[in-house]
Amino acid sequence: MFWKSNEMCLLLGATGVGKTLLLKRLHKLTGDGSAELGEPPVTLPTVGTNLTDVTLKKKRVTVRELGGCMGPIWPSYFNDCSCVIFMVDSANISQVSSSCIQLLSVLAAKPLQTASVLVVFNKRDLPCTMSLVEVKSLFRMDDIVASATQPITTLELSARSGQGLQEVLAWLDAAVTK
């Protein structure tokens, strides 16, 4: 049984943070009901958008991934969404400051003032990754959460290994049923 897809979630982040892999993993988990993810599928940098329906408990949500190179036109997609997943590569220290600026820009956008936001620190499986405490400190997440108008949740994730995927699904389910 399928439900009408009336919720849109934007999946944003810089190029190479793992958005496409996350999208494919979430679709696999919710599409065939298999708990076994298997080997990570091959992905290429997204130029444009990817739309994927994710079936939750009683709702189907369309997740729209916007390529990192599309950052300047992300705002044209803000009006249609109820929640945002913003991904950060926690193994790429040189990208942290630009990702933080992108996140602040997303949070400041008028159409997203009440949208639920999930900030995902990806690539937890890599040996060179920063700890959650380190990356949140570099991002100044406490200050961002304190000054934002929208509810913000942070999670660690490895889209490659699957660690944290169930938490992302649980957040998405709560975000669209509020």
Backbone hydrogen bonds in HBPLUS format (Angstrom, degrees):
<---DONOR---> <-ACCEPTOR-->    atom                        ^
c    i                          cat <-CA-CA->   ^        H-A-AA   ^      H-
h    n   atom  resd res      DA  || num        DHA   H-A  angle D-A-AA Bond
n    s   type  num  typ     dist DA aas  dist angle  dist       angle   num
A0062-THR N   A0007-GLU O   3.04 MM  55  6.27 172.1  2.05 160.5 158.0     1
A0082-SER N   A0008-MET O   2.86 MM  74  5.89 159.2  1.90 162.2 163.7     2
A0009-CYS N   A0062-THR O   2.86 MM  53  6.19 163.2  1.89 158.8 161.8     3
A0064-ARG N   A0009-CYS O   2.78 MM  55  6.15 161.5  1.82 163.8 170.4     4
A0010-LEU N   A0083-CYS O   3.01 MM  73  6.51 156.5  2.07 153.6 152.6     5
A0085-ILE N   A0010-LEU O   2.76 MM  75  6.13 167.2  1.78 168.7 173.2     6
A0011-LEU N   A0064-ARG O   2.84 MM  53  5.84 162.5  1.87 142.3 140.1     7
A0066-LEU N   A0011-LEU O   3.13 MM  55  6.34 163.4  2.16 163.9 162.8     8
A0012-LEU N   A0085-ILE O   2.82 MM  73  6.21 161.8  1.86 163.4 169.5     9
A0087-MET N   A0012-LEU O   2.81 MM  75  6.22 166.2  1.83 158.4 158.7    10
A0022-LEU N   A0018-GLY O   2.98 MM   4  6.15 161.6  2.02 152.0 157.5    11
A0023-LEU N   A0019-LYS O   2.94 MM   4  6.18 162.2  1.98 151.8 156.6    12
A0024-LYS N   A0020-THR O   2.95 MM   4  6.22 161.1  1.98 152.3 156.9    13
A0025-ARG N   A0021-LEU O   2.88 MM   4  6.07 158.3  1.93 152.2 158.4    14
A0026-LEU N   A0022-LEU O   2.87 MM   4  6.09 164.8  1.89 158.2 161.7    15
A0027-HIS N   A0023-LEU O   3.01 MM   4  6.14 159.8  2.05 146.9 152.8    16
A0028-LYS N   A0024-LYS O   2.97 MM   4  6.14 155.1  2.03 143.1 150.0    17
A0029-LEU N   A0025-ARG O   2.93 MM   4  6.16 163.9  1.96 152.0 156.1    18
A0030-THR N   A0026-LEU O   3.02 MM   4  6.17 155.0  2.08 147.7 154.0    19
A0031-GLY N   A0027-HIS O   2.63 MM   4  5.35 134.6  1.83 143.0 155.2    20
A0067-GLY N   A0048-GLY O   3.04 MM  19  5.62 170.7  2.04 172.9 170.7    21
A0050-ASN N   A0065-GLU O   2.97 MM  15  5.04 149.7  2.06 136.2 144.9    22
A0065-GLU N   A0050-ASN O   2.80 MM  15  5.04 159.3  1.84 157.4 159.4    23
A0052-THR N   A0063-VAL O   3.00 MM  11  5.30 154.3  2.07 143.8 152.1    24
A0063-VAL N   A0052-THR O   2.75 MM  11  5.30 175.2  1.75 159.4 158.2    25
A0054-VAL N   A0061-VAL O   2.75 MM   7  5.25 164.5  1.77 156.8 161.8    26
A0061-VAL N   A0054-VAL O   2.90 MM   7  5.25 169.4  1.91 152.1 151.7    27
A0056-LEU N   A0059-LYS O   2.72 MM   3  5.25 163.9  1.74 172.7 172.9    28
A0070-MET N   A0067-GLY O   2.86 MM   3  5.32 157.5  1.91 114.4 122.1    29
A0071-GLY N   A0068-GLY O   3.27 MM   3  5.65 157.1  2.32 117.2 117.0    30
A0073-ILE N   A0070-MET O   2.78 MM   3  5.61 148.9  1.88 132.0 140.8    31
A0074-TRP N   A0071-GLY O   3.21 MM   3  5.20 165.4  2.23 107.4 111.9    32
A0076-SER N   A0073-ILE O   3.09 MM   3  5.72 149.7  2.19 117.4 125.2    33
A0077-TYR N   A0074-TRP O   2.84 MM   3  5.65 168.5  1.85 133.1 136.8    34
A0078-PHE N   A0075-PRO O   3.19 MM   3  5.14 161.9  2.23 104.7 110.2    35
A0081-CYS N   A0078-PHE O   3.47 MM   3  5.85 174.1  2.47 116.3 117.1    36
A0084-VAL N   A0116-SER O   2.88 MM  32  6.33 153.6  1.95 158.7 167.5    37
A0118-LEU N   A0084-VAL O   2.80 MM  34  6.22 160.6  1.84 160.4 167.2    38
A0086-PHE N   A0118-LEU O   2.73 MM  32  6.07 166.5  1.74 165.6 170.4    39
A0120-VAL N   A0086-PHE O   2.81 MM  34  6.06 160.1  1.85 150.1 157.0    40
A0088-VAL N   A0120-VAL O   2.79 MM  32  6.06 149.1  1.88 170.6 172.5    41
A0122-ASN N   A0088-VAL O   2.75 MM  34  5.89 154.6  1.81 169.4 177.8    42
A0092-ASN N   A0089-ASP O   3.24 MM   3  5.56 168.0  2.26 111.8 115.3    43
A0090-SER N   A0122-ASN O   3.08 MM  32  5.74 157.3  2.13 141.0 147.4    44
A0130-MET N   A0090-SER O   2.92 MM  40  5.72 172.6  1.93 149.1 149.2    45
A0095-GLN N   A0092-ASN O   3.03 MM   3  5.55 155.7  2.09 114.4 121.9    46
A0096-VAL N   A0093-ILE O   3.38 MM   3  5.37 155.9  2.44 100.5 107.2    47
A0099-SER N   A0095-GLN O   2.97 MM   4  6.13 156.3  2.03 155.4 163.0    48
A0100-CYS N   A0096-VAL O   2.90 MM   4  6.09 151.8  1.98 150.4 158.2    49
A0101-ILE N   A0097-SER O   3.07 MM   4  6.35 155.9  2.13 145.9 151.5    50
A0102-GLN N   A0098-SER O   2.99 MM   4  6.23 156.5  2.04 145.0 151.5    51
A0103-LEU N   A0099-SER O   2.88 MM   4  6.12 159.9  1.92 149.4 154.7    52
A0104-LEU N   A0100-CYS O   2.92 MM   4  6.20 162.4  1.95 151.5 155.9    53
A0105-SER N   A0101-ILE O   3.03 MM   4  6.23 152.2  2.11 145.4 152.8    54
A0106-VAL N   A0102-GLN O   2.98 MM   4  6.30 153.4  2.05 149.5 156.8    55
A0107-LEU N   A0103-LEU O   2.88 MM   4  6.15 164.5  1.90 158.1 162.0    56
A0108-ALA N   A0104-LEU O   3.01 MM   4  6.10 139.6  2.18 139.5 149.6    57
A0109-ALA N   A0106-VAL O   3.22 MM   3  5.41 152.3  2.30 103.9 112.0    58
A0112-LEU N   A0109-ALA O   3.03 MM   3  5.54 148.0  2.14 114.9 124.6    59
A0113-GLN N   A0110-LYS O   3.21 MM   3  5.39 167.5  2.23 119.4 118.5    60
A0115-ALA N   A0112-LEU O   3.17 MM   3  4.97 151.7  2.25  99.6 108.2    61
A0117-VAL N   A0151-PRO O   2.95 MM  34  6.18 162.6  1.98 167.4 171.7    62
A0153-THR N   A0117-VAL O   2.88 MM  36  6.33 155.9  1.94 156.3 164.3    63
A0119-VAL N   A0153-THR O   2.77 MM  34  6.14 167.6  1.78 166.4 168.7    64
A0155-LEU N   A0119-VAL O   3.01 MM  36  6.46 151.3  2.09 155.7 160.0    65
A0121-PHE N   A0155-LEU O   2.84 MM  34  6.19 170.5  1.85 167.5 169.2    66
A0157-LEU N   A0121-PHE O   2.97 MM  36  5.96 145.4  2.10 151.1 143.8    67
A0126-LEU N   A0123-LYS O   3.19 MM   3  5.79 167.7  2.21 117.1 120.7    68
A0124-ARG N   A0157-LEU O   3.06 MM  33  5.67 165.8  2.08 140.1 142.0    69
A0129-THR N   A0126-LEU O   3.31 MM   3  5.56 164.7  2.34 114.6 115.3    70
A0135-VAL N   A0131-SER O   2.97 MM   4  6.26 172.0  1.98 163.8 164.2    71
A0136-LYS N   A0132-LEU O   2.93 MM   4  5.93 159.9  1.97 147.7 153.9    72
A0137-SER N   A0133-VAL O   3.00 MM   4  6.04 145.3  2.12 137.9 147.4    73
A0138-LEU N   A0134-GLU O   2.92 MM   4  6.23 162.1  1.95 153.4 157.7    74
A0139-PHE N   A0135-VAL O   2.93 MM   4  6.05 149.9  2.02 142.3 150.9    75
A0140-ARG N   A0136-LYS O   2.89 MM   4  5.82 116.7  2.30 129.7 145.1    76
A0141-MET N   A0136-LYS O   2.96 MM   5  5.20 165.3  1.99 150.6 154.8    77
A0140-ARG N   A0137-SER O   3.05 MM   3  4.85 139.5  2.22  94.1 106.3    78
A0143-ASP N   A0140-ARG O   3.07 MM   3  5.52 120.7  2.44 107.9 121.1    79
A0144-ILE N   A0140-ARG O   3.03 MM   4  6.37 158.3  2.08 151.1 158.1    80
A0145-VAL N   A0141-MET O   2.80 MM   4  5.94 170.8  1.81 159.7 161.2    81
A0146-ALA N   A0142-ASP O   3.02 MM   4  6.10 155.8  2.08 140.1 147.2    82
A0147-SER N   A0143-ASP O   3.05 MM   4  6.19 144.2  2.18 144.2 152.5    83
A0148-ALA N   A0144-ILE O   2.97 MM   4  5.93 128.9  2.24 147.2 159.3    84
A0158-SER N   A0163-GLN O   2.85 MM   5  5.09 153.4  1.92 154.2 152.3    85
A0162-GLY N   A0158-SER O   2.72 MM   4  5.58 149.3  1.81 154.1 164.2    86
A0165-LEU N   A0162-GLY O   3.17 MM   3  5.58 169.9  2.18 133.0 133.6    87
A0168-VAL N   A0164-GLY O   3.14 MM   4  6.47 148.8  2.24 147.6 156.1    88
A0169-LEU N   A0165-LEU O   3.00 MM   4  6.36 160.0  2.04 152.7 157.5    89
A0170-ALA N   A0166-GLN O   2.89 MM   4  6.12 155.2  1.95 145.7 152.8    90
A0171-TRP N   A0167-GLU O   2.92 MM   4  6.12 157.2  1.98 145.2 151.1    91
A0172-LEU N   A0168-VAL O   2.89 MM   4  6.12 163.3  1.91 151.7 156.5    92
A0173-ASP N   A0169-LEU O   2.89 MM   4  6.07 158.8  1.93 149.2 154.8    93
A0174-ALA N   A0170-ALA O   3.01 MM   4  6.23 160.5  2.05 146.2 151.4    94
A0175-ALA N   A0171-TRP O   2.77 MM   4  5.95 154.4  1.83 152.6 160.8    95
A0176-VAL N   A0172-LEU O   3.09 MM   4  6.22 151.7  2.17 148.6 153.6    96
A0177-THR N   A0173-ASP O   3.19 MM   4  6.21 126.9  2.49 138.1 150.3    97
